[in-house]
Amino acid sequence: MAAGELFSDDDRRQIDTTIRTAEQLSRFEFSTYVGSVAGDPRSFATQLHNTLVVPQKSLLIMVDPQQRVLEVVTGRKVRERLPDSEVLSVVAVMQAEFAEGDLVGGIVRGISKLAEMARRSLPSS
């Protein structure tokens, strides 16, 4: 996670714990990037996502607080269970949290909601 000065140790722990829980619930990999974006935000986020270990089973949440930019990039396997319309509904929730000045809360809530939506669409065993 970038932009360490934006987060306290407790904030980082809260985000990390939320990510671990989300990964267990959804069986997808979650990553966050919070920091400066170079160039086009969507392209930047996609490039970051493509560097992940298993991009097809990963979600990347990218936030540039200075530019007020939020992008969520999902891999192919993720999109099979989590359509763009559901991701966009979570983006709206996150943006509302950010507008209230709650960067950590928005990230945590977004990760949690995305994981819950993905979990609901898990195939039955």
Secondary structure by P-SEA (a helix, b strand, c coil): ccccccccaaaaaaaaaaaaaaaaaccbbbbbbbccccccaaaaaaaaaaaccccccbbbbbbccccbbbbbbbcccccccccaaaaaaaaaaaaaaaaaccaaaaaaaaaaaaaaaaaaacccc
